[in-house]
Amino acid sequence: MDKPLKTRPPYAITSVDHALQLAAILQLEGRLTVSEAAVRLDVARSTAHRLLAMLVYRDFAVQDDDKGYRAGPVLELAAHSRSTAARLRQVALPHLQRLVDLLGESANVAVRTGDTCRFIASIESPQSLKVGSREGMVFPAHRTTAGLLLLAQISEPEIASIYSKERYADHPGDRPDLDTLRTELDRVRRNGFAFNDGRSERGVFAIGVPVHGAGGDVVAGMSVSMPSVRFDKESLPALVASLTSAASAMERDLAGHH
């Protein structure tokens, strides 16, 4: 028996449907202007503009200097298949919860694609003053703890390619200083952990360690984040030890799911 065709939901939300159509167009077809989006959806330009603005806000799209739109970090991270990301998240959550219970701070797992880093699992601290959930959010890789951990695993030619001047021709101000970045990545490799104090968000301190997959490659970064005012340098060894233990436990579970 043939598989039935898709049936439109009886209470379809038109604005959601339009936003999803635009996201699919951006990912599969490339750049899109407001006028082109309005024609594709058969809506007013003002409606198309609002939809694209929301996609930009949620990192599904980015706006070029000439006002066109293209696929954003979330869509570009489709290289991480749903099954891989879902499996990592499923395995990570109990270990993140144990970290939160142990340390009282928010805990996260993130993956990298190109020059961006996406948080695929996040559990908030129970404290009133805390770092909120980062799940689903996308940041420049070189500005996050997990991103530095993952960049430290790749070769110098790959780093040069990812951060080439050509790739940043339209937004050169976003390109990190490569000498500084190389120095930071060397330090991450020597230490086996990474940290940042206010680089991705002012007033936030984060520290993390790599997570290896069943094949031995680093597949994610695990981190804890806290308000900078609560970080005590004396606690650094204990934080690294707790993270290393949690990452090792997650790696054993990943091997079991392989």
Order of alpha helices (4+ residues) and beta strands (2+ residues): alpha-alpha-alpha-beta-beta-alpha-alpha-beta-beta-beta-alpha-alpha-alpha-beta-beta-beta-alpha
